[in-house]
Amino acid sequence: MLGSKKARRWAGVFVGAALVGGLLTGCGGGGEKAADNEIKVGANFELTGNVANYGTATFEGLQLAIDEANAAGGINGKQIKLIKADTKSETSEAVTAATKLIADDKVKILVGPATTAPVIAETQIATEHKVPVLAPCATSAKVTVENGKVQPYIFRSCFIDPQQGDVMAKFAADNLKAKTAVIYVDSSSDYSKSLGTVFKEKFEAAGGKVLMEEAFLQKDQDFKATLTKLKTANADVMFVPGYYEEVGKIVKQARELGITSPILGTDGWDDSKVADIAGKDALNHTYFCTHYSEKDEQVKPFLEAFRKKYNRTPNVFAALGYDAGKLLVDALKRAGSDDTEKITQAIAATKDLKAGTGTISMDANHNPIKQAVVLENRDGDRIVAAKIVP
């Protein structure tokens, strides 16, 4: 991942280039002509700070999709120009960056940030200027719908948290034939708590029963006391929606305590570090919902292109960034213009688009209709256990 010093140096380069471009335009140096051949897109991401790994990877996937489009001739002869901004993993900085991209750089669409809170924070400025926002990874339902009202200019290219809870409840009931479950959530995470709520609702609607619900906190190290309590329920499955660091320790300690039932999770599990922490044997009989499988034939072109450009395998954030880029390019082509209203309408009308991780259609709430993949951890490998479309 990019280090903070390097990211700041690049940010300085881009700012300097923008200033020079402005001077050339003012002096009749051809800036206006160059601008006529460009469609400006703001890339507002966490390039430094606590979640820089998320923002950087998402930007890399987006950049790949844009590079492919430009190499193929661009949009009606125009090249897509990504103007990058760093939120520094701070919500206030995300708003400042979005304001500059819209007011000063005159971007026609914003992509990013990667995480939910800054996307929600930039919604007001984007809506005021009628500039569409495409969120690649922000999974909270509140991103596109607030108080029952659809945000007119906000879209996403990833599925939402409720879909994951629904998918895993269906998988538990239909595929694993589970009748009972326990739920263990991170009470310091809205992501985890909301997933626990949806799982319980859907699992019980399918005829199952949740016997016990417990909670942990981010950065906890010892989970054995609570796991011992959960073990007494003797449930068919345990649902643990969380992130890799805690999940790895929970799975490891659960197996050490003799809990042999399947343990289920969501896309927060989708990191190789889970196996490093838990150990491959402990991960047997665990399942998690995510956005794609590397074994899926449809995903291979993206994987090969990413490896060729960056000389490494992409993570799920890079894949979602690539999907956002493909959705953006498709919308620009159908809009036939860089008019923000036409771009907004084109994104909303997206149907059966073949992106990097699957096929995307946009629903009435500005969320993509796309399949979720359930992967099984088996002897150090990941096996596709199910593909479930909502």
TAJOFEN-V392228 format. One line per field, one symbol per residue. ss: DSSP state (H for helix, E for strand, L for the rest). phi: phi as a letter, one per 30 degrees, with the letter a starting at -180 (. if undefined). A space follows every 50 residues. Layout:
ss: ???
phi: ???
This chain:
ss: LLLHHHHHHHHHHHHHHHHHHHHHHHLLLLHHHHHHLEEEEEEEELLLLL LHHHHHHHHHHHHHHHHHHHHLLLELLEEEEEEEEELLLLHHHHHHHHHH HHHLLLLLEEELLLLHHHHHHHHHHHHHLLLEEEELLLLLHHHLEELLEE LLLEEELLLLHHHHHHHHHHHHHHHLLLLEEEEEEELLLHHHHHHHHHHH HHHHHLLLEEEEEEEELLLLLLLHHHHHHHHLLLLLEEELLLLHHHHHHH HHHHHHLLLLLEEEELHHHLLLHHHHHHLHHHHLLEEEEELLLLLLHHHH HHHHHHHHHHLLLLLHHHHHHHHHHHHHHHHHHHHLLLLHHHHHHHHHLL LLEELLLLEEEELLLLLEELLEEEEEEELLEEEEEEEELL
phi: .dddddddddedddddddddedddddcidjddddddcbcdbdccbdcbjd cdddddddddddedddedddddjichicddcdccbcdhibdddddddddd dddcdidcaccjddcdedddddeddddechcdcccdbdcddddcbbhicd ddccbbccdceeddddeddddddddchdcbbbbbcddcbdeddddddded edddddjdbddabbbbbeiecccddddddddddhddbccbdaceddeedd dedddddjdcdeccbbddddaddeddddjddddeicbbcbcacdddedde ededdddddciaddcdddddddeddddddddddddiacdddddeddddce bhddcdclcbbccdcicdcbdcccccdbhicccdcabbcd
